[in-house]
Structure formats: C-alpha cells, structure tokens
Amino acid sequence: MTRRLAEVAKKVGVSEATVSRVLNSKPGVSEATRQAVLSALDVLGYERPTQLRGERARLVGLVLPELQNPIFPAFAEVIGGALAQLGLTPVLCTQTKGGVSEADYVNLLLQQQVSGVVFAGGLYAQADAPHGHYERLAERNIPVVLVNASIEHLGFPGVSCDDAVAVEQAWRHLASLGHERIGLVLGPGDHLPSRRKLAAARSLGDLPDEHVARAMFSIEGGHAAASRLIDRGVTGFICASDPLALGVVRAARRKGLDVPERISVVGYDDSALMNCTEPPLTTVRQPIEAMGRAVVELLNTQISGGSVAAEELLFEPELVVRGSTAQAPRQ
C-alpha cells in the first residue's frame, strides 16, 4: 500500500496524504486532483478501491499512424502530458501494418466509452481513404480533434500547421540562395497537407510537373523520389517531412553529389535529432507545444459540455536554417 501511494503521488505530483484522501473518499481534495489520482491508478495498473470502481476513468484515445517518424512521439508527449494534467487518461493507439487499423481502434475506443479522441496523421488526411469510422464518432457526438488536416462535412475542430506559410518560407529561402530549379517531394496524391503545399508552391513561382514527385513518408520514399528529380536537374528540394528530406540527402550522396554544395534540402517538422544529422537539416519547424496544448483545450471544452467552432486553427511554422542548404551551384 505504501509503495502504491508513493508511485501514484510521484506520478501526479502531489503528497502521499493527498492520494490517501482520494482513495478513502475523504474531503479536502479538488475535483481536478481527484481525477488525476484516479487516472494515475489506471495508468500504473493499480485497481481502484471498491467504492470508486463505479466511476469510469476519463479515457481519451490518441490515434497515431506510426512512431518511427519522430514527429508523432513528439505530439504524443505534449498531448498526453496536457491530458494527464486535466485528469484525463491518454490511451495511445498506434496502427500496425497488417494489424490493428484505425477503424479497429475506433471500435475498441467506443467499447471503452472514451470521453474523446485525438487523431494525428490519420486517414482523415487522405481524401480517398475510408472515413466511415469518423462518421460513427460524429453520430455518437464523441468529442474529436484532428491534427494537420480536416474533414469539413463532419464538423470536427482541427489544429494544423499552416502548409502554405511553410512552403513559402522554404521556397523563398532556396530562391534567395539562387536556386532556380526547385522541386517538391510530397506524400501521396490524395494527402491533403501535400495538396496544400503543392498549391502554395505553384502560386510562388515556376514549378513544372516534372519537378514534383510523390512518395511514401519514409527515408526510402524520399530517396526514390529524389533520384528522379535530381536526374531532371532539380538543385533545391522542399520536402513534406524530415524523413523524406533525409532520403533526398541519401539519394544525392549515392549519385556522388555533395549536400549542400550541389544539392540543397529543406525538410518539414524539425523532429528530434535533425540538428544532429550530417549535414544538420534545414527544416520548417511545427510549433508542436502550442499546437498540442490547443488540441487538448479544444477537446476538454467539448468533454466539459462546451461548444467549439467547427473550424481549423492554423499555427505559423518557423524556418530553421542549418547546414543542408547553400548557394546554388554555378552552371
């Protein structure tokens, strides 16, 4: 019992006496602290006292497509921490290839009677993907927040990094360095953030179709796409993710071209360790901390019975210039 009190107190950041008061249903504890203690019991795997078992934990599903791309663990850390501070228990749901799908997770979360769901990088960002499981959530009035895309007809609020501003920052940076043949390495054709990036780039300057390549979001995808664009004379690359950008760097090196002397590369996200690559990656940083807290605020307002606008909040990114971009090579 003493060990349990100590672990729960440490998890919540309160005294063991406060935890004891909650477990024994004693007065003198705020509702937020009480919920945080109960959530900590669930997270640490302890059974609730008998008199408290009738209260369902306030669970929130956090559905991510993967954890290999560092941007998703970063969002999970911020969102999960902010949820826990409100006494909400985050339930991490990561899709696996050939395993549990996003729709399967939604079914499981509905069975657990979750208080809300946050989606980051899910099928809602693909126009041609099935969206039936989102419609089920809407029909049951489950609070939902989407990150970095939206489904307009379902009325879910969203929190996104402004793709148009991100591309503008990257494009103007490369152009200022003298790059005239700028290319884009984007996600699949139905990927909505990639569509936004493409539209923004076309509004900024000359972008032939042969200077746009589609790829899966991975280093290998970026490598394959960049190989084609390098052969077409592209010297400045704007990528839809940091792993894609690292694939461009690898493709250039395989062709014997130095980065940044011959090829300049701009990533997107500024995920973990991008300042430790060789060369350190110039990238457009998503404001993860601010976005994650906005996500939780929108979700908690809905859970608490309040109303939020069915709109997408756009957060401005920041260009972080490092060593993967330089003056365009002389012809």
KALINNOR-V245930 format. One record per pair of residues at least 6 apart in sequence whose ideal C-beta (glycine too) atoms are under 7 Angstrom apart, sorted by the first residue. I is the first residue (numbers start at 1). GAP is how many residues later the second one is. Records with the same first field share a line. If there is no record, write none. Layout:
BEGIN
I=GAP, GAP
END
This chain:
BEGIN
4=42
5=11, 14, 15
6=10
7=37
8=11, 29, 32, 33, 36
9=6, 7, 10
11=29, 32, 33
12=24, 25, 28
14=19
18=11, 15
19=18
21=7, 8
22=7, 12, 15
23=26
25=26
32=54, 55
35=23, 52
36=48, 51
38=10, 14, 17, 19
39=18, 19, 45, 48, 49, 50
41=7
42=15, 47
43=46
56=57
57=32
58=29, 30, 31, 57
59=30, 32, 53, 55, 56
60=23, 28, 29, 30, 31, 54, 55, 56, 57, 58, 239
61=30, 32, 44, 48, 53, 56
62=14, 17, 18, 28, 29, 30, 31, 56
63=30, 39, 42, 54, 56, 59
64=8, 12, 30, 56, 57
65=7, 30, 56, 57
66=6, 28, 29
67=6, 27
69=148, 172, 174, 202
70=201, 202, 203
71=198, 200
72=48, 49
74=197, 198, 214
75=45, 72, 213, 217
76=16
78=210, 211, 214, 215
79=11, 39, 213, 216, 217
80=10
82=210, 211, 214
83=7, 213
84=6
86=214
88=27
93=12
95=6, 7
102=20, 21, 31
103=30
106=27, 30, 31
109=8
115=28, 188
116=26, 27, 28, 183, 186, 187
117=20, 25, 27
118=27, 29, 177, 181
119=27, 28
120=27, 28
121=27
123=6, 7, 8
124=7, 10, 22, 25, 27
125=23, 24, 66, 67, 68
126=64, 65
127=63, 65
128=62
131=20
134=17, 20
135=19
137=7
138=16, 17
143=156, 159, 160
144=12
145=11, 12, 13, 14, 150, 153, 154
146=10, 12
147=12, 13, 148
148=12, 13, 45
149=9, 11, 43, 44
150=6, 8, 162
155=155
156=154
157=141, 151, 152, 153, 154
158=154, 155
159=132, 135, 136, 139, 154
160=152, 154, 155
161=125, 130, 154, 156
162=152, 153, 154, 155
163=30, 33, 34, 37
164=32, 36
165=151, 152
166=102, 118, 151
167=30, 33, 34, 71
168=32, 36
169=115, 148, 150
170=68, 96, 114, 149
171=11, 30, 33, 34, 67
173=93, 146, 148, 152
174=8, 62, 90, 92, 151
177=87, 148, 149, 150, 151
178=149, 150
179=56, 57, 85, 149
181=30, 52, 53, 54, 55
182=29, 52, 54, 56
183=28, 29, 30, 46, 51, 54
184=13, 14, 17, 27, 28, 54
185=28, 30, 37, 40, 41, 52, 54, 55, 59, 63
186=8, 11, 12, 26, 28, 54
187=7, 27, 30, 53
188=26
189=25
193=47
194=46
197=43
198=14
201=6, 37
210=22
211=18, 21, 23
213=12, 15, 16
214=11
215=6, 7, 9, 10, 29
217=24, 26, 27
218=25
219=24, 27, 28, 31
220=27
221=23, 26
222=17, 21, 22, 23, 24, 25, 26
223=24, 27, 28
226=11, 21, 22, 25, 26
227=24
230=21, 22, 25, 27, 33
235=28, 29, 93, 94
236=28, 92
237=11, 26, 27, 28, 29
238=28
239=6, 9, 26, 27, 28, 29
240=28
241=26, 27, 28
242=25, 26, 27, 29, 32, 39, 41
245=20, 21, 22, 36, 38
246=31
248=17
249=10, 16, 75
252=7, 10, 11
257=6
259=6, 20, 65
260=19, 63, 64, 65, 66
261=65, 68
262=67
264=60, 61, 62
265=17, 59, 60
266=16, 17, 18, 59
267=7, 14, 16
268=15, 16
269=14, 17
270=13, 15, 16, 50
274=6, 7, 9
275=47
279=43, 44, 45
280=42, 43, 44
281=41, 43
282=38, 39, 40, 42, 43
283=37
284=33, 35
285=32, 33, 35
286=31
287=28, 30
290=25
291=24
294=19
298=10
301=7
302=6
END
